[in-house]
Amino acid sequence: MKTTIQQIDQQLVALLEGELDTAAAVEAQKQLKPLFDNTTLDTVLDCTALQYISSSGLRLFLSILKNGKTHGFKVQLKGLNPDLVKVFKMTGFYSLFEIL
């Protein structure tokens, strides 16, 4: 699992690559710390290169979303592949996020 965070204009964009399984979620949470520290910028989770997400990964996404709601900024998902769309719809997460 590889993550890269960039500020583009007034957004934080997190590029997620690989598999966000239970083992990777712990390290990903550390790498995504700037998203948890963020209090003002809209956030985009770019999942174009994300191949798999586990329940731990979903929990991580939910934590980022809660931070956004607490501080009043948007958290959007981009580039979900068909398998990820299926997981997000089955778990009810699809309706929680704005999907680009």
Secondary structure, 3 states (H helix, E strand, C coil): CEEEEEEECCEEEEEEEEEECHHHHHHHHHHCHHHHHCCCCEEEEEEEEEEEECHHHHHHHHHHHHHHHHHCCCEEEECCCHHHHHHHHHHCHHHCCEEC
